[in-house]
Amino acid sequence: LLSSPAFKIYPNPNSGKFTISGNSELGSIEVYNSLGEQIFSNSKDDQGSSAQINLSKSDRGIYFVRIHHGNQSDIQKVVVQ
């Protein structure tokens, strides 16, 4: 049984600018490219339940967004085109 993700990334696909929103407090956010290299990190722990991310200077492709919340983390895929 799959539970729905705690966070939503939209729009997806996008041009590099996207919003992460959820129903709980966001912790740190990390973005990795398809080679597993970290290209973005935001370690604020008090950003509420949504955040704006800007990867518009990055190459087009598939990225993986890791969202930490409490003692858990979710990974979601985002497409920059």
Phi, psi and omega in degrees: 000118179269132174270156179290149182297148181287341183227153180240137176247125181211153347290157179211112007290166182212180181264010180118344177251126181210166181244140173249126176223152181206181181259012174218172184295130176281137170261221181287154180234132177231143177238132181240145175277182185291347176269000180086010180273134179286125181246351180207142176212136179226109188259013177295139179255002187234041185265013178077206186255010174212156181211147175260133178240139179236107177247023189295343176272356180273163178292158173291150178151194182259133179234157180242126183254121176257124182244119177267136176212121185061230178256022179239165171215147177242147174240130177230152181266141176227141182250123176256123183232000000 
